[in-house]
Amino acid sequence: MAMEQELDYLNAQQAAQYLTTTRQRVYELAQAGRLGRRVAGFWLFTPAELEIFKAERAQRPKGGRPPKVDTLGEQPAK
């Protein structure tokens, strides 16, 4: 008989705290298939998958407009 590793699952509120985001954003990610699994009507998340998601998120470039540069290619003084 194989021993299965017991997993600790987090709910959406706990996952949001772990990812430093809102519970609504966690639900959006879950519904898009990027996080979690639905069990008996509840979204559940493992710490391992949240850690992987957090690491991937840290590697992505930030959005927004690039910084302004002057005609010589240098950033202007503030």
CYANA upper distance limits for C-alpha pairs under 8 A (distance plus 0.5 A):
  7 LEU  CA     46 THR  CA      7.74
  8 ASP  CA     46 THR  CA      6.90
  8 ASP  CA     47 PRO  CA      8.04
  9 TYR  CA     44 LEU  CA      6.33
  9 TYR  CA     45 PHE  CA      5.85
  9 TYR  CA     46 THR  CA      5.41
  9 TYR  CA     47 PRO  CA      7.67
 10 LEU  CA     14 GLN  CA      6.16
 10 LEU  CA     15 ALA  CA      6.48
 10 LEU  CA     44 LEU  CA      6.17
 10 LEU  CA     45 PHE  CA      5.54
 10 LEU  CA     46 THR  CA      6.60
 10 LEU  CA     47 PRO  CA      7.74
 11 ASN  CA     15 ALA  CA      6.61
 11 ASN  CA     42 PHE  CA      8.31
 11 ASN  CA     43 TRP  CA      6.92
 11 ASN  CA     44 LEU  CA      5.66
 11 ASN  CA     45 PHE  CA      6.85
 12 ALA  CA     16 ALA  CA      6.54
 12 ALA  CA     23 ARG  CA      6.31
 12 ALA  CA     26 VAL  CA      6.85
 12 ALA  CA     27 TYR  CA      7.53
 12 ALA  CA     43 TRP  CA      6.98
 12 ALA  CA     44 LEU  CA      7.30
 12 ALA  CA     45 PHE  CA      7.89
 13 GLN  CA     17 GLN  CA      6.89
 13 GLN  CA     22 THR  CA      8.28
 13 GLN  CA     23 ARG  CA      5.86
 14 GLN  CA     18 TYR  CA      6.71
 15 ALA  CA     19 LEU  CA      6.65
 15 ALA  CA     23 ARG  CA      8.14
 15 ALA  CA     26 VAL  CA      7.62
 15 ALA  CA     45 PHE  CA      7.28
 15 ALA  CA     50 LEU  CA      7.81
 16 ALA  CA     20 THR  CA      6.23
 16 ALA  CA     21 THR  CA      5.53
 16 ALA  CA     22 THR  CA      5.78
 16 ALA  CA     23 ARG  CA      5.62
 16 ALA  CA     25 ARG  CA      8.23
 16 ALA  CA     26 VAL  CA      6.54
 17 GLN  CA     21 THR  CA      6.92
 17 GLN  CA     22 THR  CA      8.02
 18 TYR  CA     50 LEU  CA      8.17
 19 LEU  CA     50 LEU  CA      7.72
 19 LEU  CA     54 LYS  CA      7.13
 21 THR  CA     25 ARG  CA      7.17
 21 THR  CA     26 VAL  CA      7.96
 22 THR  CA     26 VAL  CA      7.03
 23 ARG  CA     27 TYR  CA      6.83
 24 GLN  CA     28 GLU  CA      6.77
 25 ARG  CA     29 LEU  CA      6.73
 26 VAL  CA     30 ALA  CA      6.60
 26 VAL  CA     35 LEU  CA      8.33
 27 TYR  CA     31 GLN  CA      6.55
 27 TYR  CA     43 TRP  CA      8.39
 28 GLU  CA     32 ALA  CA      6.67
 29 LEU  CA     33 GLY  CA      6.90
 29 LEU  CA     34 ARG  CA      5.83
 29 LEU  CA     35 LEU  CA      6.35
 30 ALA  CA     34 ARG  CA      6.13
 30 ALA  CA     35 LEU  CA      5.15
 30 ALA  CA     36 GLY  CA      6.13
 30 ALA  CA     37 ARG  CA      7.85
 30 ALA  CA     43 TRP  CA      8.00
 35 LEU  CA     45 PHE  CA      7.54
 35 LEU  CA     49 GLU  CA      7.72
 35 LEU  CA     50 LEU  CA      8.07
 35 LEU  CA     53 PHE  CA      8.44
 36 GLY  CA     43 TRP  CA      6.77
 36 GLY  CA     44 LEU  CA      5.93
 36 GLY  CA     45 PHE  CA      5.03
 36 GLY  CA     46 THR  CA      7.73
 36 GLY  CA     49 GLU  CA      8.25
 37 ARG  CA     43 TRP  CA      6.11
 37 ARG  CA     44 LEU  CA      5.99
 37 ARG  CA     45 PHE  CA      7.17
 38 ARG  CA     42 PHE  CA      5.90
 38 ARG  CA     43 TRP  CA      4.98
 38 ARG  CA     44 LEU  CA      6.70
 39 VAL  CA     43 TRP  CA      6.83
 39 VAL  CA     44 LEU  CA      7.45
 45 PHE  CA     49 GLU  CA      7.60
 45 PHE  CA     50 LEU  CA      7.65
 46 THR  CA     50 LEU  CA      6.91
 47 PRO  CA     51 GLU  CA      6.58
 48 ALA  CA     52 ILE  CA      6.83
 49 GLU  CA     53 PHE  CA      6.65
 50 LEU  CA     54 LYS  CA      6.50
 51 GLU  CA     55 ALA  CA      6.65
 52 ILE  CA     56 GLU  CA      6.71
 53 PHE  CA     57 ARG  CA      6.56
 54 LYS  CA     58 ALA  CA      6.74
 55 ALA  CA     59 GLN  CA      7.05
 56 GLU  CA     60 ARG  CA      7.13
 67 PRO  CA     75 GLN  CA      8.08
 68 LYS  CA     75 GLN  CA      6.85
 68 LYS  CA     76 PRO  CA      7.96
 69 VAL  CA     73 GLY  CA      6.02
 69 VAL  CA     74 GLU  CA      5.83
 69 VAL  CA     75 GLN  CA      4.98
 69 VAL  CA     76 PRO  CA      6.77
 70 ASP  CA     74 GLU  CA      6.10
 70 ASP  CA     75 GLN  CA      6.55
 70 ASP  CA     76 PRO  CA      6.65
